[in-house]
Amino acid sequence: MLKSRNIGVGLVLVALLLSAVGVPLAADTAGANQSSAPFIESQAAMVADQAGHILYKKNEQDRMYPASTTKILTALLAVENCNLNQTVTAGPEVNMVPAASGRCGLVPGESITMRDLLYGLLLRSGNDAAMTIAVNLARKANPDLTMSEQEALGEFSWMMNQRAQELGAKNSHFINPHGLPEPEHYSTARDLMLITMTAMKDPFLREVVATPSYSPAGRSDKATGQAVVWVNTNKLLDKNSPFFMADAAGIKTGHTDEAGYCLVSSAHRKQAQAYAVVLNSTQDGVWKDSAELLDYGLSHSPSINEVQEEPAPKKAKLATPALPKWTYFLVFVSATALLAFVAMGFSRFASKDKSEA
């Protein structure tokens, strides 16, 4: 009986030893990932994967000028409230932005589809397109179709802030649909990430932001007579650019003197996806930082690691489906407790035999 008692004690010691060395592995891995994060010069940034895991952040809650990355929210409101084939008419609002700013060349009285407006908004970064979308959406949402352009822009600003709040973007405030600087027009890297991940659920918007260039139907240059071509301002998509990134899939550039250079971007690699927000960077740094952050996101996402996991061997045709990792830990703890209980039983039994002898 003494031999049985020794076996029971030995099993308990082995179980305790295994439980002591098996827990810290996840923490060690996370620490290694953080130490490999790229150094970036942008003032604020964030990276997340398609599941919403935050993989990198820097000053992500700081309020900053978002410049034309504002147009992601404008586009989201457009696809949520309009038919893409709907024809809208540009009005005086197209001339309410600086002539030297990004424009699609819209003129008052011109008709254009919402589909083409969104290409002009997100590729050409047209401020006139942003104004046309804003005025038409505000008038559509309000029974008073005779509201002035200025009143409509105020209504659209309210719509933007309402939608941002619904998405959890609570540190943002939007005054206009295009992102030209105003003191009370601001956002954060985190808020832009929330807005972007919602916008990119729309297949049409994903298609638009990944398009290198687009020719709107029936539009020609008034000076040359040639077809108008709107070229995407995102250099990560430009094969002739030194900043070209083969995995890149969008999304929106931004730049003003006050905001610096900004970029909200995304990238795909096989089935994996990452999003990056970079605010207040330099002319070259915005591309370098974004590419490095996207690559980092694609390499360190928990979701991506699961996607790249090797499939089960073919022999295991009736294999039990994979369970969450915490269930294995629970089973292990239960088994350890059972072993301890059995060992105690052996011990008591051995003691009883000894006393009876």
VENCORHU-V475813 format. One record per residue. N is the residue number from 0. RES is the residue in three letters. PHI is phi in radians with two decimals (* if undefined). Layout:
BEGIN
N/RES/PHI ; N/RES/PHI
END
This chain:
BEGIN
0/MET/* ; 1/LEU/-1.11 ; 2/LYS/-1.12 ; 3/SER/-1.09 ; 4/ARG/-1.10 ; 5/ASN/-1.13 ; 6/ILE/-1.10 ; 7/GLY/-1.09 ; 8/VAL/-1.09 ; 9/GLY/-1.11 ; 10/LEU/-1.09 ; 11/VAL/-1.10 ; 12/LEU/-1.10 ; 13/VAL/-1.09 ; 14/ALA/-1.09 ; 15/LEU/-1.12 ; 16/LEU/-1.13 ; 17/LEU/-1.11 ; 18/SER/-1.17 ; 19/ALA/-1.29 ; 20/VAL/-1.76 ; 21/GLY/-1.64 ; 22/VAL/-1.52 ; 23/PRO/-1.33 ; 24/LEU/-1.05 ; 25/ALA/-1.07 ; 26/ALA/-1.12 ; 27/ASP/-1.11 ; 28/THR/-1.13 ; 29/ALA/-1.09 ; 30/GLY/-1.10 ; 31/ALA/-1.14 ; 32/ASN/-1.10 ; 33/GLN/-1.13 ; 34/SER/-1.21 ; 35/SER/-1.66 ; 36/ALA/-1.10 ; 37/PRO/-1.24 ; 38/PHE/-1.52 ; 39/ILE/-2.16 ; 40/GLU/-1.66 ; 41/SER/-1.08 ; 42/GLN/-1.25 ; 43/ALA/-2.50 ; 44/ALA/-2.84 ; 45/MET/-2.73 ; 46/VAL/-2.27 ; 47/ALA/-2.49 ; 48/ASP/-1.70 ; 49/GLN/-1.17 ; 50/ALA/-1.58 ; 51/GLY/1.60 ; 52/HIS/-1.20 ; 53/ILE/-1.45 ; 54/LEU/-1.82 ; 55/TYR/-2.79 ; 56/LYS/-2.68 ; 57/LYS/-2.57 ; 58/ASN/0.85 ; 59/GLU/-1.21 ; 60/GLN/-1.77 ; 61/ASP/-1.27 ; 62/ARG/-1.31 ; 63/MET/-2.49 ; 64/TYR/-1.23 ; 65/PRO/-1.57 ; 66/ALA/0.91 ; 67/SER/-1.33 ; 68/THR/-1.13 ; 69/THR/-0.93 ; 70/LYS/-1.16 ; 71/ILE/-1.12 ; 72/LEU/-1.20 ; 73/THR/-1.03 ; 74/ALA/-1.15 ; 75/LEU/-1.06 ; 76/LEU/-1.10 ; 77/ALA/-1.13 ; 78/VAL/-1.24 ; 79/GLU/-1.39 ; 80/ASN/-2.16 ; 81/CYS/-2.35 ; 82/ASN/-1.49 ; 83/LEU/-1.08 ; 84/ASN/-1.55 ; 85/GLN/-1.13 ; 86/THR/-1.66 ; 87/VAL/-2.09 ; 88/THR/-1.98 ; 89/ALA/-1.24 ; 90/GLY/-2.22 ; 91/PRO/-1.04 ; 92/GLU/-1.06 ; 93/VAL/-1.18 ; 94/ASN/-1.73 ; 95/MET/-1.66 ; 96/VAL/-2.15 ; 97/PRO/-1.00 ; 98/ALA/-1.09 ; 99/ALA/-1.46 ; 100/SER/-1.42 ; 101/GLY/-1.06 ; 102/ARG/-2.46 ; 103/CYS/-1.69 ; 104/GLY/1.49 ; 105/LEU/-1.25 ; 106/VAL/-2.20 ; 107/PRO/-0.98 ; 108/GLY/1.60 ; 109/GLU/-1.37 ; 110/SER/-1.74 ; 111/ILE/-2.72 ; 112/THR/-1.34 ; 113/MET/-1.08 ; 114/ARG/-1.01 ; 115/ASP/-1.19 ; 116/LEU/-1.05 ; 117/LEU/-1.22 ; 118/TYR/-1.12 ; 119/GLY/-1.13 ; 120/LEU/-1.17 ; 121/LEU/-1.66 ; 122/LEU/-1.62 ; 123/ARG/-1.37 ; 124/SER/1.03 ; 125/GLY/-1.28 ; 126/ASN/-1.22 ; 127/ASP/-1.19 ; 128/ALA/-1.15 ; 129/ALA/-1.06 ; 130/MET/-1.16 ; 131/THR/-1.14 ; 132/ILE/-1.06 ; 133/ALA/-1.07 ; 134/VAL/-1.13 ; 135/ASN/-1.19 ; 136/LEU/-1.18 ; 137/ALA/-1.13 ; 138/ARG/-1.19 ; 139/LYS/-1.19 ; 140/ALA/-1.38 ; 141/ASN/-2.00 ; 142/PRO/-1.03 ; 143/ASP/-1.47 ; 144/LEU/-1.27 ; 145/THR/-1.68 ; 146/MET/-1.02 ; 147/SER/-1.21 ; 148/GLU/-1.03 ; 149/GLN/-1.14 ; 150/GLU/-1.14 ; 151/ALA/-1.13 ; 152/LEU/-1.15 ; 153/GLY/-1.13 ; 154/GLU/-1.13 ; 155/PHE/-1.19 ; 156/SER/-1.02 ; 157/TRP/-1.09 ; 158/MET/-1.07 ; 159/MET/-1.08 ; 160/ASN/-1.18 ; 161/GLN/-1.11 ; 162/ARG/-1.17 ; 163/ALA/-1.06 ; 164/GLN/-1.08 ; 165/GLU/-1.08 ; 166/LEU/-1.49 ; 167/GLY/1.59 ; 168/ALA/-1.46 ; 169/LYS/-1.56 ; 170/ASN/-1.86 ; 171/SER/-2.09 ; 172/HIS/-2.61 ; 173/PHE/-1.98 ; 174/ILE/-1.78 ; 175/ASN/-2.39 ; 176/PRO/-1.54 ; 177/HIS/-2.00 ; 178/GLY/1.77 ; 179/LEU/-1.04 ; 180/PRO/-1.13 ; 181/GLU/-2.47 ; 182/PRO/-0.92 ; 183/GLU/-1.76 ; 184/HIS/-1.93 ; 185/TYR/-2.67 ; 186/SER/-2.70 ; 187/THR/-2.32 ; 188/ALA/-1.07 ; 189/ARG/-1.14 ; 190/ASP/-1.13 ; 191/LEU/-1.13 ; 192/MET/-1.13 ; 193/LEU/-1.07 ; 194/ILE/-1.12 ; 195/THR/-1.13 ; 196/MET/-1.13 ; 197/THR/-1.29 ; 198/ALA/-1.07 ; 199/MET/-1.35 ; 200/LYS/-1.30 ; 201/ASP/-1.45 ; 202/PRO/-1.08 ; 203/PHE/-1.17 ; 204/LEU/-1.13 ; 205/ARG/-1.06 ; 206/GLU/-1.13 ; 207/VAL/-1.08 ; 208/VAL/-1.19 ; 209/ALA/-1.62 ; 210/THR/-1.50 ; 211/PRO/-1.17 ; 212/SER/-2.71 ; 213/TYR/-2.66 ; 214/SER/-1.91 ; 215/PRO/-1.18 ; 216/ALA/-1.09 ; 217/GLY/1.27 ; 218/ARG/-1.88 ; 219/SER/-2.36 ; 220/ASP/-1.19 ; 221/LYS/-1.16 ; 222/ALA/-1.48 ; 223/THR/-1.80 ; 224/GLY/1.41 ; 225/GLN/-1.41 ; 226/ALA/-1.06 ; 227/VAL/-1.28 ; 228/VAL/-2.19 ; 229/TRP/-1.68 ; 230/VAL/-1.67 ; 231/ASN/-1.10 ; 232/THR/-1.38 ; 233/ASN/-1.46 ; 234/LYS/-1.25 ; 235/LEU/-1.16 ; 236/LEU/-1.71 ; 237/ASP/-1.58 ; 238/LYS/-1.12 ; 239/ASN/-1.61 ; 240/SER/-1.64 ; 241/PRO/-1.15 ; 242/PHE/-1.76 ; 243/PHE/-1.02 ; 244/MET/-2.22 ; 245/ALA/-1.04 ; 246/ASP/-1.47 ; 247/ALA/-1.16 ; 248/ALA/-2.41 ; 249/GLY/2.34 ; 250/ILE/-2.35 ; 251/LYS/-2.64 ; 252/THR/-1.56 ; 253/GLY/-2.87 ; 254/HIS/-2.81 ; 255/THR/-2.53 ; 256/ASP/-1.03 ; 257/GLU/-1.29 ; 258/ALA/-1.54 ; 259/GLY/1.27 ; 260/TYR/-1.69 ; 261/CYS/-2.20 ; 262/LEU/-2.72 ; 263/VAL/-1.87 ; 264/SER/-2.37 ; 265/SER/-2.56 ; 266/ALA/-2.61 ; 267/HIS/-2.11 ; 268/ARG/-2.50 ; 269/LYS/1.02 ; 270/GLN/-1.68 ; 271/ALA/-1.63 ; 272/GLN/-2.56 ; 273/ALA/-2.40 ; 274/TYR/-2.11 ; 275/ALA/-2.37 ; 276/VAL/-2.13 ; 277/VAL/-2.24 ; 278/LEU/-2.19 ; 279/ASN/0.93 ; 280/SER/-1.93 ; 281/THR/-1.75 ; 282/GLN/-1.07 ; 283/ASP/-1.64 ; 284/GLY/-1.06 ; 285/VAL/-1.08 ; 286/TRP/-1.38 ; 287/LYS/-1.11 ; 288/ASP/-1.06 ; 289/SER/-1.11 ; 290/ALA/-1.11 ; 291/GLU/-1.15 ; 292/LEU/-1.19 ; 293/LEU/-1.12 ; 294/ASP/-1.10 ; 295/TYR/-1.08 ; 296/GLY/-1.10 ; 297/LEU/-1.17 ; 298/SER/-1.58 ; 299/HIS/-2.10 ; 300/SER/-1.29 ; 301/PRO/-1.01 ; 302/SER/-1.10 ; 303/ILE/-1.18 ; 304/ASN/-1.07 ; 305/GLU/-1.22 ; 306/VAL/-1.11 ; 307/GLN/-1.52 ; 308/GLU/-1.11 ; 309/GLU/-1.16 ; 310/PRO/-1.20 ; 311/ALA/-1.15 ; 312/PRO/-0.98 ; 313/LYS/-1.11 ; 314/LYS/-1.12 ; 315/ALA/-1.43 ; 316/LYS/-1.15 ; 317/LEU/-1.90 ; 318/ALA/-1.08 ; 319/THR/-1.17 ; 320/PRO/-0.99 ; 321/ALA/-1.05 ; 322/LEU/-1.86 ; 323/PRO/-1.01 ; 324/LYS/-1.04 ; 325/TRP/-1.15 ; 326/THR/-1.21 ; 327/TYR/-1.15 ; 328/PHE/-1.12 ; 329/LEU/-1.11 ; 330/VAL/-1.10 ; 331/PHE/-1.11 ; 332/VAL/-1.10 ; 333/SER/-1.09 ; 334/ALA/-1.12 ; 335/THR/-1.08 ; 336/ALA/-1.10 ; 337/LEU/-1.12 ; 338/LEU/-1.07 ; 339/ALA/-1.11 ; 340/PHE/-1.11 ; 341/VAL/-1.11 ; 342/ALA/-1.09 ; 343/MET/-1.10 ; 344/GLY/-1.12 ; 345/PHE/-1.03 ; 346/SER/-1.11 ; 347/ARG/-1.14 ; 348/PHE/-1.11 ; 349/ALA/-1.15 ; 350/SER/-1.13 ; 351/LYS/-1.11 ; 352/ASP/-1.06 ; 353/LYS/-1.17 ; 354/SER/-1.23 ; 355/GLU/-1.24 ; 356/ALA/-1.19
END
